[in-house]
Amino acid sequence: MTARVQDVARYILMRLGRMTAMKLQKLVYYSQAWSLVWDERPLFSDRIEAWANGPVAPALYVLHRGKFEVSEADIDGDPSSLDEAARETIDAVLEFYGSRSAHWLSELTHIERPWQEARYGLAPGERGSAEITPAAMMEYYSGL
């Protein structure tokens, strides 16, 4: 069974509890990025796009649209679909990024190449839906 972005999001919410939707999106993004580097595979196949406030997984966004904060009950995901390596990767991401604010995480994504390249040609704050590709994430984060 392949994990979905919802499965990762629900796992994160189980571990850290209620948080802003923006923070959840950024933690999902960094979980995907570091899984590509450390495990040499994506955690999920869902698309991540370069929105004005940073990376967003649209498949997750539809579940929390209109909500400022989300909790485990808001996300229909199955964390049991994550294998041990996936859970270890997410746990390591949460260890580093989990205490950071949504604003801090968003600002960090804005200075990193994958988001910047996907936003190329767009004005700050302008809507955009270009994909942040797994290849772009792998290339950038493996160099850190």
N, CA, C and O atoms as CSV, one atom per row, in Angstrom:
chain,resi,resn,atom,element,x,y,z
A,1,MET,N,N,0.849,-1.187,0.000
A,1,MET,CA,C,0.000,0.000,0.000
A,1,MET,C,C,0.893,1.249,0.000
A,1,MET,O,O,1.807,1.381,0.814
A,2,THR,N,N,0.607,2.139,-0.916
A,2,THR,CA,C,1.361,3.386,-0.993
A,2,THR,C,C,0.731,4.425,-0.077
A,2,THR,O,O,-0.490,4.575,-0.040
A,3,ALA,N,N,1.564,5.134,0.653
A,3,ALA,CA,C,1.061,6.169,1.548
A,3,ALA,C,C,0.589,7.374,0.745
A,3,ALA,O,O,1.073,7.637,-0.356
A,4,ARG,N,N,-0.360,8.096,1.315
A,4,ARG,CA,C,-0.870,9.329,0.723
A,4,ARG,C,C,-0.454,10.496,1.610
A,4,ARG,O,O,-0.056,10.305,2.759
A,5,VAL,N,N,-0.549,11.677,1.077
A,5,VAL,CA,C,-0.199,12.865,1.856
A,5,VAL,C,C,-1.051,12.946,3.126
A,5,VAL,O,O,-0.576,13.410,4.163
A,6,GLN,N,N,-2.305,12.496,3.049
A,6,GLN,CA,C,-3.185,12.510,4.223
A,6,GLN,C,C,-2.656,11.606,5.332
A,6,GLN,O,O,-2.808,11.914,6.514
A,7,ASP,N,N,-2.038,10.494,4.952
A,7,ASP,CA,C,-1.492,9.561,5.939
A,7,ASP,C,C,-0.336,10.213,6.696
A,7,ASP,O,O,-0.231,10.087,7.916
A,8,VAL,N,N,0.527,10.911,5.960
A,8,VAL,CA,C,1.652,11.617,6.566
A,8,VAL,C,C,1.140,12.731,7.476
A,8,VAL,O,O,1.622,12.899,8.596
A,9,ALA,N,N,0.155,13.494,6.983
A,9,ALA,CA,C,-0.405,14.607,7.772
A,9,ALA,C,C,-1.028,14.100,9.072
A,9,ALA,O,O,-0.836,14.695,10.132
A,10,ARG,N,N,-1.762,13.019,8.984
A,10,ARG,CA,C,-2.408,12.490,10.198
A,10,ARG,C,C,-1.358,11.997,11.193
A,10,ARG,O,O,-1.508,12.189,12.400
A,11,TYR,N,N,-0.309,11.371,10.697
A,11,TYR,CA,C,0.783,10.925,11.564
A,11,TYR,C,C,1.413,12.123,12.281
A,11,TYR,O,O,1.655,12.072,13.487
A,12,ILE,N,N,1.678,13.200,11.533
A,12,ILE,CA,C,2.260,14.404,12.129
A,12,ILE,C,C,1.338,14.961,13.216
A,12,ILE,O,O,1.807,15.344,14.288
A,13,LEU,N,N,0.052,15.006,12.949
A,13,LEU,CA,C,-0.909,15.523,13.932
A,13,LEU,C,C,-1.005,14.604,15.154
A,13,LEU,O,O,-1.191,15.082,16.273
A,14,MET,N,N,-0.882,13.307,14.950
A,14,MET,CA,C,-0.857,12.364,16.081
A,14,MET,C,C,0.340,12.659,16.977
A,14,MET,O,O,0.235,12.610,18.203
A,15,ARG,N,N,1.473,12.965,16.362
A,15,ARG,CA,C,2.709,13.194,17.115
A,15,ARG,C,C,2.729,14.553,17.808
A,15,ARG,O,O,3.124,14.648,18.970
A,16,LEU,N,N,2.305,15.613,17.101
A,16,LEU,CA,C,2.450,16.976,17.630
A,16,LEU,C,C,1.155,17.608,18.108
A,16,LEU,O,O,1.188,18.606,18.827
A,17,GLY,N,N,0.019,17.050,17.724
A,17,GLY,CA,C,-1.254,17.643,18.124
A,17,GLY,C,C,-1.682,18.771,17.196
A,17,GLY,O,O,-1.084,19.002,16.145
A,18,ARG,N,N,-2.733,19.465,17.615
A,18,ARG,CA,C,-3.336,20.549,16.833
A,18,ARG,C,C,-2.301,21.597,16.433
A,18,ARG,O,O,-1.426,21.963,17.218
A,19,MET,N,N,-2.423,22.070,15.188
A,19,MET,CA,C,-1.503,23.104,14.682
A,19,MET,C,C,-2.197,23.852,13.560
A,19,MET,O,O,-3.282,23.471,13.121
A,20,THR,N,N,-1.561,24.923,13.098
A,20,THR,CA,C,-2.141,25.645,11.965
A,20,THR,C,C,-2.013,24.800,10.705
A,20,THR,O,O,-1.110,23.975,10.570
A,21,ALA,N,N,-2.936,25.030,9.801
A,21,ALA,CA,C,-2.910,24.319,8.523
A,21,ALA,C,C,-1.617,24.643,7.771
A,21,ALA,O,O,-1.044,23.774,7.114
A,22,MET,N,N,-1.162,25.892,7.870
A,22,MET,CA,C,0.063,26.285,7.174
A,22,MET,C,C,1.263,25.506,7.714
A,22,MET,O,O,2.096,25.034,6.940
A,23,LYS,N,N,1.351,25.374,9.018
A,23,LYS,CA,C,2.472,24.624,9.600
A,23,LYS,C,C,2.415,23.160,9.160
A,23,LYS,O,O,3.444,22.576,8.821
A,24,LEU,N,N,1.236,22.573,9.163
A,24,LEU,CA,C,1.098,21.179,8.741
A,24,LEU,C,C,1.577,21.006,7.301
A,24,LEU,O,O,2.277,20.042,6.990
A,25,GLN,N,N,1.203,21.933,6.426
A,25,GLN,CA,C,1.635,21.842,5.031
A,25,GLN,C,C,3.161,21.876,4.923
A,25,GLN,O,O,3.748,21.127,4.143
A,26,LYS,N,N,3.792,22.738,5.699
A,26,LYS,CA,C,5.248,22.847,5.617
A,26,LYS,C,C,5.926,21.597,6.182
A,26,LYS,O,O,6.936,21.146,5.641
A,27,LEU,N,N,5.384,21.034,7.260
A,27,LEU,CA,C,5.965,19.809,7.829
A,27,LEU,C,C,5.808,18.625,6.877
A,27,LEU,O,O,6.693,17.774,6.789
A,28,VAL,N,N,4.692,18.572,6.172
A,28,VAL,CA,C,4.488,17.530,5.160
A,28,VAL,C,C,5.519,17.701,4.041
A,28,VAL,O,O,6.106,16.728,3.569
A,29,TYR,N,N,5.728,18.944,3.629
A,29,TYR,CA,C,6.710,19.240,2.573
A,29,TYR,C,C,8.112,18.793,2.989
A,29,TYR,O,O,8.795,18.099,2.235
A,30,TYR,N,N,8.533,19.186,4.175
A,30,TYR,CA,C,9.885,18.806,4.612
A,30,TYR,C,C,9.997,17.297,4.834
A,30,TYR,O,O,11.067,16.728,4.618
A,31,SER,N,N,8.936,16.648,5.251
A,31,SER,CA,C,8.956,15.184,5.381
A,31,SER,C,C,9.197,14.543,4.010
A,31,SER,O,O,9.984,13.605,3.883
A,32,GLN,N,N,8.518,15.056,3.002
A,32,GLN,CA,C,8.710,14.540,1.642
A,32,GLN,C,C,10.136,14.804,1.163
A,32,GLN,O,O,10.790,13.915,0.617
A,33,ALA,N,N,10.609,16.026,1.371
A,33,ALA,CA,C,11.955,16.394,0.905
A,33,ALA,C,C,13.023,15.496,1.516
A,33,ALA,O,O,13.882,14.967,0.810
A,34,TRP,N,N,12.961,15.330,2.820
A,34,TRP,CA,C,14.009,14.544,3.482
A,34,TRP,C,C,13.866,13.051,3.241
A,34,TRP,O,O,14.857,12.323,3.310
A,35,SER,N,N,12.658,12.576,2.959
A,35,SER,CA,C,12.501,11.174,2.570
A,35,SER,C,C,13.187,10.929,1.222
A,35,SER,O,O,13.809,9.888,1.013
A,36,LEU,N,N,13.068,11.890,0.323
A,36,LEU,CA,C,13.738,11.763,-0.977
A,36,LEU,C,C,15.249,11.666,-0.804
A,36,LEU,O,O,15.913,10.918,-1.522
A,37,VAL,N,N,15.791,12.422,0.147
A,37,VAL,CA,C,17.241,12.439,0.362
A,37,VAL,C,C,17.695,11.220,1.168
A,37,VAL,O,O,18.583,10.480,0.745
A,38,TRP,N,N,17.077,11.024,2.326
A,38,TRP,CA,C,17.550,9.974,3.240
A,38,TRP,C,C,17.142,8.570,2.805
A,38,TRP,O,O,17.935,7.634,2.901
A,39,ASP,N,N,15.908,8.421,2.328
A,39,ASP,CA,C,15.384,7.091,1.989
A,39,ASP,C,C,15.396,6.831,0.481
A,39,ASP,O,O,15.083,5.730,0.027
A,40,GLU,N,N,15.766,7.872,-0.294
A,40,GLU,CA,C,15.808,7.778,-1.751
A,40,GLU,C,C,14.482,7.320,-2.350
A,40,GLU,O,O,14.440,6.541,-3.303
A,41,ARG,N,N,13.398,7.831,-1.758
A,41,ARG,CA,C,12.052,7.529,-2.269
A,41,ARG,C,C,11.094,8.586,-1.734
A,41,ARG,O,O,11.330,9.164,-0.673
A,42,PRO,N,N,10.011,8.838,-2.472
A,42,PRO,CA,C,9.003,9.754,-1.946
A,42,PRO,C,C,8.173,9.074,-0.852
A,42,PRO,O,O,7.963,7.861,-0.882
A,43,LEU,N,N,7.710,9.862,0.102
A,43,LEU,CA,C,6.783,9.339,1.114
A,43,LEU,C,C,5.409,9.105,0.502
A,43,LEU,O,O,4.709,8.157,0.860
A,44,PHE,N,N,5.033,9.980,-0.424
A,44,PHE,CA,C,3.712,9.922,-1.058
A,44,PHE,C,C,3.844,10.425,-2.486
A,44,PHE,O,O,4.817,11.098,-2.825
A,45,SER,N,N,2.868,10.100,-3.321
A,45,SER,CA,C,2.941,10.501,-4.726
A,45,SER,C,C,2.168,11.783,-5.013
A,45,SER,O,O,2.208,12.286,-6.136
A,46,ASP,N,N,1.470,12.317,-4.024
A,46,ASP,CA,C,0.676,13.526,-4.230
A,46,ASP,C,C,1.579,14.708,-4.591
A,46,ASP,O,O,2.703,14.828,-4.104
A,47,ARG,N,N,1.062,15.556,-5.440
A,47,ARG,CA,C,1.758,16.736,-5.950
A,47,ARG,C,C,1.923,17.797,-4.855
A,47,ARG,O,O,1.049,17.966,-4.005
A,48,ILE,N,N,3.051,18.503,-4.889
A,48,ILE,CA,C,3.284,19.665,-4.030
A,48,ILE,C,C,3.483,20.857,-4.954
A,48,ILE,O,O,4.278,20.805,-5.892
A,49,GLU,N,N,2.747,21.936,-4.676
A,49,GLU,CA,C,2.793,23.118,-5.519
A,49,GLU,C,C,3.396,24.302,-4.775
A,49,GLU,O,O,3.359,24.364,-3.546
A,50,ALA,N,N,3.953,25.240,-5.539
A,50,ALA,CA,C,4.577,26.446,-4.985
A,50,ALA,C,C,3.538,27.567,-4.910
A,50,ALA,O,O,3.407,28.370,-5.833
A,51,TRP,N,N,2.814,27.606,-3.812
A,51,TRP,CA,C,1.811,28.649,-3.610
A,51,TRP,C,C,2.489,29.873,-3.000
A,51,TRP,O,O,3.658,29.824,-2.616
A,52,ALA,N,N,1.743,30.964,-2.917
A,52,ALA,CA,C,2.305,32.232,-2.444
A,52,ALA,C,C,2.914,32.121,-1.050
A,52,ALA,O,O,3.947,32.733,-0.781
A,53,ASN,N,N,2.286,31.345,-0.152
A,53,ASN,CA,C,2.790,31.214,1.220
A,53,ASN,C,C,3.711,30.024,1.422
A,53,ASN,O,O,3.994,29.640,2.557
A,54,GLY,N,N,4.177,29.439,0.330
A,54,GLY,CA,C,5.095,28.311,0.435
A,54,GLY,C,C,4.510,27.060,-0.190
A,54,GLY,O,O,3.462,27.108,-0.834
A,55,PRO,N,N,5.189,25.941,0.004
A,55,PRO,CA,C,4.740,24.680,-0.590
A,55,PRO,C,C,3.404,24.214,-0.001
A,55,PRO,O,O,3.178,24.297,1.206
A,56,VAL,N,N,2.527,23.724,-0.880
A,56,VAL,CA,C,1.214,23.216,-0.478
A,56,VAL,C,C,0.912,21.949,-1.273
A,56,VAL,O,O,1.129,21.892,-2.484
A,57,ALA,N,N,0.408,20.937,-0.571
A,57,ALA,CA,C,-0.093,19.733,-1.235
A,57,ALA,C,C,-1.601,19.934,-1.426
A,57,ALA,O,O,-2.354,19.880,-0.453
A,58,PRO,N,N,-2.050,20.165,-2.661
A,58,PRO,CA,C,-3.473,20.428,-2.883
A,58,PRO,C,C,-4.396,19.330,-2.350
A,58,PRO,O,O,-5.497,19.624,-1.886
A,59,ALA,N,N,-3.960,18.067,-2.412
A,59,ALA,CA,C,-4.799,16.966,-1.912
A,59,ALA,C,C,-5.029,17.083,-0.403
A,59,ALA,O,O,-6.053,16.628,0.106
A,60,LEU,N,N,-4.089,17.687,0.304
A,60,LEU,CA,C,-4.252,17.941,1.735
A,60,LEU,C,C,-5.046,19.225,1.957
A,60,LEU,O,O,-5.877,19.301,2.862
A,61,TYR,N,N,-4.787,20.222,1.132
A,61,TYR,CA,C,-5.469,21.505,1.268
A,61,TYR,C,C,-6.988,21.354,1.231
A,61,TYR,O,O,-7.696,22.008,1.997
A,62,VAL,N,N,-7.493,20.491,0.338
A,62,VAL,CA,C,-8.954,20.341,0.231
A,62,VAL,C,C,-9.562,19.833,1.537
A,62,VAL,O,O,-10.749,20.041,1.786
A,63,LEU,N,N,-8.768,19.175,2.368
A,63,LEU,CA,C,-9.278,18.648,3.641
A,63,LEU,C,C,-9.314,19.710,4.740
A,63,LEU,O,O,-10.069,19.572,5.703
A,64,HIS,N,N,-8.506,20.768,4.609
A,64,HIS,CA,C,-8.492,21.791,5.673
A,64,HIS,C,C,-8.869,23.185,5.175
A,64,HIS,O,O,-8.773,24.153,5.930
A,65,ARG,N,N,-9.294,23.302,3.923
A,65,ARG,CA,C,-9.671,24.597,3.357
A,65,ARG,C,C,-10.642,25.315,4.297
A,65,ARG,O,O,-11.627,24.731,4.750
A,66,GLY,N,N,-10.351,26.590,4.583
A,66,GLY,CA,C,-11.234,27.374,5.441
A,66,GLY,C,C,-10.951,27.230,6.919
A,66,GLY,O,O,-11.555,27.931,7.730
A,67,LYS,N,N,-10.049,26.342,7.291
A,67,LYS,CA,C,-9.707,26.148,8.703
A,67,LYS,C,C,-8.336,26.758,8.969
A,67,LYS,O,O,-7.399,26.550,8.199
A,68,PHE,N,N,-8.221,27.510,10.061
A,68,PHE,CA,C,-6.923,28.062,10.440
A,68,PHE,C,C,-6.091,26.973,11.108
A,68,PHE,O,O,-4.909,26.802,10.807
A,69,GLU,N,N,-6.733,26.235,12.028
A,69,GLU,CA,C,-6.052,25.140,12.729
A,69,GLU,C,C,-6.684,23.811,12.349
A,69,GLU,O,O,-7.865,23.734,12.008
A,70,VAL,N,N,-5.864,22.766,12.417
A,70,VAL,CA,C,-6.348,21.418,12.139
A,70,VAL,C,C,-5.913,20.482,13.258
A,70,VAL,O,O,-4.909,20.704,13.934
A,71,SER,N,N,-6.701,19.436,13.428
A,71,SER,CA,C,-6.368,18.399,14.404
A,71,SER,C,C,-6.469,17.048,13.699
A,71,SER,O,O,-6.897,16.952,12.549
A,72,GLU,N,N,-6.072,16.041,14.405
A,72,GLU,CA,C,-6.082,14.683,13.868
A,72,GLU,C,C,-7.448,14.314,13.281
A,72,GLU,O,O,-7.532,13.658,12.243
A,73,ALA,N,N,-8.514,14.744,13.960
A,73,ALA,CA,C,-9.872,14.397,13.526
A,73,ALA,C,C,-10.247,15.024,12.184
A,73,ALA,O,O,-11.160,14.548,11.510
A,74,ASP,N,N,-9.547,16.089,11.796
A,74,ASP,CA,C,-9.866,16.784,10.544
A,74,ASP,C,C,-9.308,16.084,9.308
A,74,ASP,O,O,-9.761,16.343,8.193
A,75,ILE,N,N,-8.335,15.204,9.496
A,75,ILE,CA,C,-7.626,14.610,8.363
A,75,ILE,C,C,-7.922,13.118,8.285
A,75,ILE,O,O,-7.631,12.362,9.212
A,76,ASP,N,N,-8.499,12.716,7.176
A,76,ASP,CA,C,-8.840,11.313,6.949
A,76,ASP,C,C,-7.618,10.611,6.375
A,76,ASP,O,O,-7.496,10.430,5.164
A,77,GLY,N,N,-6.715,10.218,7.274
A,77,GLY,CA,C,-5.502,9.536,6.842
A,77,GLY,C,C,-5.281,8.277,7.650
A,77,GLY,O,O,-5.885,8.088,8.706
A,78,ASP,N,N,-4.409,7.416,7.149
A,78,ASP,CA,C,-4.106,6.148,7.806
A,78,ASP,C,C,-2.602,6.031,8.062
A,78,ASP,O,O,-1.859,5.546,7.210
A,79,PRO,N,N,-2.156,6.481,9.248
A,79,PRO,CA,C,-0.726,6.417,9.546
A,79,PRO,C,C,-0.144,5.002,9.515
A,79,PRO,O,O,1.068,4.842,9.373
A,80,SER,N,N,-0.986,3.978,9.645
A,80,SER,CA,C,-0.466,2.607,9.621
A,80,SER,C,C,0.053,2.224,8.236
A,80,SER,O,O,0.720,1.199,8.087
A,81,SER,N,N,-0.247,3.039,7.222
A,81,SER,CA,C,0.280,2.757,5.882
A,81,SER,C,C,1.743,3.194,5.749
A,81,SER,O,O,2.384,2.922,4.733
A,82,LEU,N,N,2.270,3.872,6.774
A,82,LEU,CA,C,3.664,4.307,6.761
A,82,LEU,C,C,4.546,3.211,7.343
A,82,LEU,O,O,4.288,2.717,8.441
A,83,ASP,N,N,5.588,2.833,6.607
A,83,ASP,CA,C,6.498,1.811,7.126
A,83,ASP,C,C,7.460,2.440,8.144
A,83,ASP,O,O,7.430,3.647,8.382
A,84,GLU,N,N,8.300,1.606,8.730
A,84,GLU,CA,C,9.196,2.075,9.788
A,84,GLU,C,C,10.142,3.172,9.303
A,84,GLU,O,O,10.367,4.156,10.008
A,85,ALA,N,N,10.694,3.006,8.107
A,85,ALA,CA,C,11.615,4.011,7.577
A,85,ALA,C,C,10.903,5.352,7.385
A,85,ALA,O,O,11.472,6.404,7.675
A,86,ALA,N,N,9.685,5.315,6.907
A,86,ALA,CA,C,8.909,6.547,6.710
A,86,ALA,C,C,8.649,7.233,8.051
A,86,ALA,O,O,8.808,8.448,8.169
A,87,ARG,N,N,8.254,6.463,9.051
A,87,ARG,CA,C,7.995,7.044,10.380
A,87,ARG,C,C,9.269,7.625,10.983
A,87,ARG,O,O,9.229,8.684,11.611
A,88,GLU,N,N,10.397,6.944,10.799
A,88,GLU,CA,C,11.676,7.464,11.319
A,88,GLU,C,C,12.050,8.777,10.647
A,88,GLU,O,O,12.531,9.699,11.305
A,89,THR,N,N,11.835,8.864,9.352
A,89,THR,CA,C,12.123,10.099,8.621
A,89,THR,C,C,11.232,11.230,9.121
A,89,THR,O,O,11.721,12.319,9.421
A,90,ILE,N,N,9.945,10.981,9.211
A,90,ILE,CA,C,9.019,12.020,9.684
A,90,ILE,C,C,9.386,12.439,11.106
A,90,ILE,O,O,9.383,13.629,11.418
A,91,ASP,N,N,9.700,11.479,11.964
A,91,ASP,CA,C,10.085,11.801,13.342
A,91,ASP,C,C,11.321,12.703,13.374
A,91,ASP,O,O,11.383,13.638,14.174
A,92,ALA,N,N,12.302,12.431,12.513
A,92,ALA,CA,C,13.512,13.263,12.463
A,92,ALA,C,C,13.178,14.674,11.980
A,92,ALA,O,O,13.737,15.650,12.480
A,93,VAL,N,N,12.276,14.782,11.020
A,93,VAL,CA,C,11.831,16.092,10.529
A,93,VAL,C,C,11.126,16.851,11.655
A,93,VAL,O,O,11.364,18.042,11.855
A,94,LEU,N,N,10.265,16.156,12.381
A,94,LEU,CA,C,9.532,16.811,13.472
A,94,LEU,C,C,10.473,17.233,14.593
A,94,LEU,O,O,10.253,18.251,15.249
A,95,GLU,N,N,11.511,16.452,14.807
A,95,GLU,CA,C,12.504,16.782,15.832
A,95,GLU,C,C,13.168,18.127,15.506
A,95,GLU,O,O,13.405,18.942,16.398
A,96,PHE,N,N,13.464,18.345,14.231
A,96,PHE,CA,C,14.152,19.573,13.828
A,96,PHE,C,C,13.195,20.737,13.577
A,96,PHE,O,O,13.419,21.845,14.064
A,97,TYR,N,N,12.131,20.484,12.816
A,97,TYR,CA,C,11.240,21.560,12.385
A,97,TYR,C,C,9.981,21.712,13.249
A,97,TYR,O,O,9.314,22.745,13.187
A,98,GLY,N,N,9.656,20.701,14.045
A,98,GLY,CA,C,8.364,20.663,14.731
A,98,GLY,C,C,8.097,21.791,15.709
A,98,GLY,O,O,6.942,22.171,15.903
A,99,SER,N,N,9.140,22.339,16.334
A,99,SER,CA,C,8.935,23.413,17.314
A,99,SER,C,C,8.901,24.793,16.656
A,99,SER,O,O,8.642,25.793,17.326
A,100,ARG,N,N,9.160,24.848,15.357
A,100,ARG,CA,C,9.197,26.129,14.644
A,100,ARG,C,C,7.772,26.610,14.342
A,100,ARG,O,O,6.842,25.810,14.232
A,101,SER,N,N,7.624,27.924,14.213
A,101,SER,CA,C,6.306,28.485,13.896
A,101,SER,C,C,6.002,28.305,12.408
A,101,SER,O,O,6.901,28.087,11.595
A,102,ALA,N,N,4.725,28.400,12.078
A,102,ALA,CA,C,4.308,28.327,10.678
A,102,ALA,C,C,4.987,29.435,9.875
A,102,ALA,O,O,5.428,29.207,8.749
A,103,HIS,N,N,5.070,30.614,10.443
A,103,HIS,CA,C,5.687,31.749,9.754
A,103,HIS,C,C,7.174,31.470,9.483
A,103,HIS,O,O,7.666,31.722,8.383
A,104,TRP,N,N,7.878,30.953,10.485
A,104,TRP,CA,C,9.305,30.635,10.327
A,104,TRP,C,C,9.494,29.617,9.206
A,104,TRP,O,O,10.367,29.773,8.353
A,105,LEU,N,N,8.659,28.564,9.217
A,105,LEU,CA,C,8.762,27.519,8.193
A,105,LEU,C,C,8.467,28.078,6.804
A,105,LEU,O,O,9.145,27.738,5.835
A,106,SER,N,N,7.456,28.933,6.714
A,106,SER,CA,C,7.110,29.533,5.438
A,106,SER,C,C,8.254,30.405,4.923
A,106,SER,O,O,8.609,30.342,3.746
A,107,GLU,N,N,8.826,31.216,5.810
A,107,GLU,CA,C,9.956,32.065,5.422
A,107,GLU,C,C,11.145,31.225,4.956
A,107,GLU,O,O,11.837,31.597,4.007
A,108,LEU,N,N,11.381,30.099,5.618
A,108,LEU,CA,C,12.479,29.219,5.224
A,108,LEU,C,C,12.257,28.694,3.810
A,108,LEU,O,O,13.174,28.709,2.989
A,109,THR,N,N,11.050,28.232,3.525
A,109,THR,CA,C,10.789,27.705,2.177
A,109,THR,C,C,10.994,28.777,1.116
A,109,THR,O,O,11.381,28.470,-0.012
A,110,HIS,N,N,10.734,30.039,1.473
A,110,HIS,CA,C,10.842,31.129,0.503
A,110,HIS,C,C,12.283,31.456,0.118
A,110,HIS,O,O,12.525,32.056,-0.930
A,111,ILE,N,N,13.238,31.065,0.958
A,111,ILE,CA,C,14.642,31.328,0.613
A,111,ILE,C,C,15.324,30.092,0.017
A,111,ILE,O,O,16.516,30.123,-0.291
A,112,GLU,N,N,14.570,29.018,-0.142
A,112,GLU,CA,C,15.127,27.780,-0.688
A,112,GLU,C,C,14.781,27.646,-2.173
A,112,GLU,O,O,13.700,28.039,-2.612
A,113,ARG,N,N,15.711,27.089,-2.926
A,113,ARG,CA,C,15.611,27.025,-4.377
A,113,ARG,C,C,14.384,26.300,-4.932
A,113,ARG,O,O,13.811,26.794,-5.903
A,114,PRO,N,N,13.933,25.150,-4.380
A,114,PRO,CA,C,12.792,24.475,-5.018
A,114,PRO,C,C,11.545,25.357,-5.130
A,114,PRO,O,O,10.896,25.383,-6.176
A,115,TRP,N,N,11.215,26.069,-4.069
A,115,TRP,CA,C,10.047,26.959,-4.106
A,115,TRP,C,C,10.313,28.143,-5.021
A,115,TRP,O,O,9.450,28.518,-5.814
A,116,GLN,N,N,11.500,28.735,-4.919
A,116,GLN,CA,C,11.836,29.901,-5.737
A,116,GLN,C,C,11.768,29.574,-7.232
A,116,GLN,O,O,11.212,30.342,-8.017
A,117,GLU,N,N,12.331,28.440,-7.613
A,117,GLU,CA,C,12.339,28.067,-9.027
A,117,GLU,C,C,10.934,27.797,-9.548
A,117,GLU,O,O,10.611,28.165,-10.677
A,118,ALA,N,N,10.101,27.160,-8.739
A,118,ALA,CA,C,8.727,26.881,-9.162
A,118,ALA,C,C,7.892,28.167,-9.243
A,118,ALA,O,O,6.890,28.213,-9.956
A,119,ARG,N,N,8.303,29.197,-8.518
A,119,ARG,CA,C,7.588,30.482,-8.520
A,119,ARG,C,C,8.160,31.454,-9.553
A,119,ARG,O,O,7.701,32.592,-9.642
A,120,TYR,N,N,9.142,31.030,-10.324
A,120,TYR,CA,C,9.825,31.932,-11.254
A,120,TYR,C,C,8.819,32.675,-12.140
A,120,TYR,O,O,7.930,32.071,-12.739
A,121,GLY,N,N,8.984,34.007,-12.207
A,121,GLY,CA,C,8.124,34.829,-13.048
A,121,GLY,C,C,6.866,35.330,-12.363
A,121,GLY,O,O,6.145,36.152,-12.928
A,122,LEU,N,N,6.588,34.854,-11.163
A,122,LEU,CA,C,5.403,35.291,-10.424
A,122,LEU,C,C,5.781,36.397,-9.448
A,122,LEU,O,O,6.854,36.371,-8.846
A,123,ALA,N,N,4.894,37.359,-9.301
A,123,ALA,CA,C,5.109,38.424,-8.321
A,123,ALA,C,C,4.874,37.871,-6.914
A,123,ALA,O,O,4.131,36.902,-6.756
A,124,PRO,N,N,5.499,38.474,-5.878
A,124,PRO,CA,C,5.220,38.050,-4.502
A,124,PRO,C,C,3.720,38.118,-4.226
A,124,PRO,O,O,3.069,39.118,-4.528
A,125,GLY,N,N,3.186,37.057,-3.656
A,125,GLY,CA,C,1.769,37.015,-3.336
A,125,GLY,C,C,0.870,36.590,-4.483
A,125,GLY,O,O,-0.314,36.330,-4.271
A,126,GLU,N,N,1.405,36.517,-5.684
A,126,GLU,CA,C,0.601,36.116,-6.848
A,126,GLU,C,C,0.299,34.627,-6.776
A,126,GLU,O,O,1.144,33.821,-6.385
A,127,ARG,N,N,-0.938,34.276,-7.167
A,127,ARG,CA,C,-1.314,32.860,-7.176
A,127,ARG,C,C,-0.500,32.093,-8.215
A,127,ARG,O,O,-0.213,32.595,-9.302
A,128,GLY,N,N,-0.142,30.882,-7.856
A,128,GLY,CA,C,0.583,30.029,-8.779
A,128,GLY,C,C,0.371,28.577,-8.386
A,128,GLY,O,O,0.112,28.278,-7.220
A,129,SER,N,N,0.478,27.677,-9.347
A,129,SER,CA,C,0.261,26.258,-9.046
A,129,SER,C,C,1.332,25.370,-9.673
A,129,SER,O,O,1.096,24.186,-9.916
A,130,ALA,N,N,2.509,25.942,-9.934
A,130,ALA,CA,C,3.590,25.132,-10.495
A,130,ALA,C,C,4.025,24.082,-9.480
A,130,ALA,O,O,4.071,24.342,-8.278
A,131,GLU,N,N,4.339,22.913,-9.976
A,131,GLU,CA,C,4.764,21.824,-9.093
A,131,GLU,C,C,6.198,22.036,-8.610
A,131,GLU,O,O,7.074,22.446,-9.373
A,132,ILE,N,N,6.412,21.752,-7.344
A,132,ILE,CA,C,7.773,21.596,-6.815
A,132,ILE,C,C,8.066,20.112,-6.994
A,132,ILE,O,O,7.555,19.277,-6.247
A,133,THR,N,N,8.878,19.790,-7.972
A,133,THR,CA,C,9.061,18.383,-8.342
A,133,THR,C,C,9.940,17.651,-7.332
A,133,THR,O,O,10.804,18.250,-6.692
A,134,PRO,N,N,9.705,16.349,-7.200
A,134,PRO,CA,C,10.595,15.556,-6.353
A,134,PRO,C,C,12.057,15.694,-6.793
A,134,PRO,O,O,12.951,15.701,-5.947
A,135,ALA,N,N,12.311,15.801,-8.092
A,135,ALA,CA,C,13.693,15.936,-8.577
A,135,ALA,C,C,14.312,17.236,-8.070
A,135,ALA,O,O,15.472,17.247,-7.658
A,136,ALA,N,N,13.557,18.325,-8.096
A,136,ALA,CA,C,14.069,19.611,-7.611
A,136,ALA,C,C,14.340,19.552,-6.111
A,136,ALA,O,O,15.335,20.095,-5.631
A,137,MET,N,N,13.447,18.889,-5.372
A,137,MET,CA,C,13.625,18.753,-3.930
A,137,MET,C,C,14.866,17.903,-3.623
A,137,MET,O,O,15.690,18.268,-2.785
A,138,MET,N,N,14.980,16.782,-4.308
A,138,MET,CA,C,16.103,15.867,-4.103
A,138,MET,C,C,17.434,16.581,-4.384
A,138,MET,O,O,18.379,16.486,-3.601
A,139,GLU,N,N,17.487,17.288,-5.501
A,139,GLU,CA,C,18.722,17.973,-5.894
A,139,GLU,C,C,19.129,19.012,-4.857
A,139,GLU,O,O,20.292,19.084,-4.461
A,140,TYR,N,N,18.161,19.816,-4.420
A,140,TYR,CA,C,18.480,20.893,-3.476
A,140,TYR,C,C,18.826,20.366,-2.082
A,140,TYR,O,O,19.874,20.703,-1.531
A,141,TYR,N,N,17.943,19.538,-1.514
A,141,TYR,CA,C,18.145,19.117,-0.122
A,141,TYR,C,C,19.301,18.138,0.041
A,141,TYR,O,O,19.890,18.067,1.120
A,142,SER,N,N,19.641,17.387,-0.996
A,142,SER,CA,C,20.795,16.484,-0.884
A,142,SER,C,C,22.097,17.264,-0.845
A,142,SER,O,O,23.127,16.745,-0.414
A,143,GLY,N,N,22.052,18.523,-1.299
A,143,GLY,CA,C,23.243,19.353,-1.259
A,143,GLY,C,C,23.444,20.102,0.040
A,143,GLY,O,O,24.465,20.768,0.217
A,144,LEU,N,N,22.495,20.008,0.950
A,144,LEU,CA,C,22.604,20.740,2.226
A,144,LEU,C,C,23.443,19.981,3.245
A,144,LEU,O,O,23.632,20.456,4.365
